[in-house]
Amino acid sequence: MALKIRLARAGSKKRPYYHIVIADARAPRDGRFIERIGSYNPMLPKDSGERVKLDVERAKHWLSVGAQATDRVARFLDAEGLLKRTKRNNPKKGEPGAKAKERAEEKAQAELDAKAAAEEAANAPKEEAVAEEASS
């Protein structure tokens, strides 16, 4: 049986509240769990002590038994000094997708075309005036 230390959502719509639970990996997110070892309230400010409550002794026990923490819970355990979490980096996170890049290229090309047309229109009357003076 693969054990996970994970979050189970509680609270109402638009007001999330999570229980930190030990559960079988196959169990549903908010479904059956083995033990509740803490809570997490993301609505509280980050410096609040009530934001994350964790029973450190029980967390140590479950980690020693082989339970694996999810990413978010691993952050909490790292803050308590129970688990060493490696820093992650996703450089492509802020990069726009393929369709957005295509739209940006089309927009840039349209701006260049509009600029060229405006310059051509601005130059055309001068050339006509020069041509009229020469023919006179």
Secondary structure, DSSP 8 states (H G I E B T S, - for coil): --EEEEEEEEEETTEEEEEEEEEETTS-TTS--SEEEEEE-TTS-TT-TTSEEE-HHHHHHHHHHT-EE-HHHHHHHHHHTSS-------TTTTS--HHHHHHHHHHHHHHHHHHHHHHHHHHHHHHHHHHHHHH-
